[in-house]
Amino acid sequence: MVTLPKILSSLSLFFMEKYFTYIIQSLKDESFYIGYTSNLEKRINFHNSGLSKYTSGKIPWK
């Protein structure tokens, strides 16, 4: 028998956003930065745009 809690549990897994842990390396000094995001391409572009306070001084990142 399918119960409401089982249905809700299945739905919550279906709608959960996936996150990625990433490591990028500065081409300026070869240091590394570790972070996590749900949109990897957007986040890398954010780091390379200079908008991130912590990583802006070490752009570009790969």
ABEGO torsion letter per residue (X at the ends): XBBAAAAAAAAAAAABBBBBBBBBBBAAAGBBBBBBBABAAAAAAAAAAGABAAAAAAOBBX
